[in-house]
Amino acid sequence: MVAEISTNFGASSFEQAITMFNSLNSTGLPLSDADIISAKLYSNAGEKKEIFNKLWEKINVLTNDLNNRNIIDINSVLQQYMYIRRAADKDYMKTDKPDVTTPGLRNYYTDIKKICWTIP
């Protein structure tokens, strides 16, 4: 499920919106990294929100199937993709010494790389 969050406010307002959504979450479960990432990507999809919804739904269907077979869940898929991208982009070599510190998923996808923010 993707929640629509207006893009007419800054980062602190976004965090407030997430906090409010989290407190109103009817399941009583905290939002996962994938929930936060999808909400942020959706809010940045502009005129392509419908395309984003279709793409994200495909990802959810595939990862739910894998999760139901006890293989991997969507947060783990996002984490593995982050590792692959960081290695391919040599993100660990920003200085003369390797830095293998791993950023959190939310930080990586929404602040550091901002990858997948453009929808084909």
N, C-alpha and C positions, 0 to 999 in steps of 0.2 A: 504494500500500500504506500502511496506517495501522498504526502500532505502538501498542499499549496501554501507557500509562504511568500509574502510580498517581497519584491526586491527594492522597495522604496525606502529602506531603512539600513542603517549601518550594522557593523558586526556585533556591537553590544546589544542592539535591538534583536538581531537574529538569535543571539544566545538567549535573550529573554523569551523570545517566541518558542524556542526549543524547550526551555525550562517550563514554560506554561503548558506546552503540549504534553511534556513528560508528566506533569502533575495531573493533567486531565486524561491521560492515557487510560482507557477503560479496562485494559488488560491488567493494569497494575504492574506491568513489567517495565523496567527502564528501556529507553531506546537503545538499539544496538548501533554499532559503528555504521553498518550498512544503512540503517534508518536515517541517521544524521547525514551521511554522504549523499544518499538519494535525495533527501530534502534540499540540500544545498545545490546539487546539480540541477534539480528540477527548478529551483528558484532562479537559476542562471540560464535556463533553456530559452528564455525569451519567447519568440514566436513559435518555437519548435517543441513546445511542451508535449504535444500529442505524440510526436516522433519519439521524444524521450520516454514517455510512458510505455510505448510499444517496445522499445529496446530494453528498458528496465524490466518489463514484464517477462520478456524472453529470458533475461538473465535469472530472474526469480524462478521461473519454471524449471530451468536447467539445474540451478543450484538446489532447489527444493527436492528435485528428483535425486540428486546426488546425496543430499542430506538424509532423505528417507531411506537410502540404502547404506547409511552410516559411513559415507565416504568423505564428504567435506561439506561445510556450510558456506554461506555467502561471505561471511566475515573472513573465513580462512582463504577463500578464493581471492578476495580483495588483498589480503595480506601476502599471498604468494605472488600475485601480480605486482605488488609493490616491490617485493624482493627482486623479481625479474627485471623490472624497469630500473631499479637502483643499480643493479649490476650492469645492465646494458648501457646505461647512461654514465656509468662510473661515478655515481653520486658520492661514493665513499672516498674519492680522491679530490676533494675540493681544495685541499692544502697539500703540502709536500709529504704529509703522513696520512696513512689511511685512517678514516673515521668510520668504524663499523657500528656506531650507535644507530639504532633503528628508531625512527620517529613513529609516533602513534598513527594509526590508520586515518583518523579524522584529520589530524594535522597534515599528513602527507597529501591526501586527496583534496583537501579544501584550502590549505594554506601554502604548502611547499610547491607541489607540482601543478596543482589546478588542472590536472590532465582530465580528459573526457569532458571538458566544459564546452567544447564545441561539438555540436551534434551534426552528423553528416546530412 
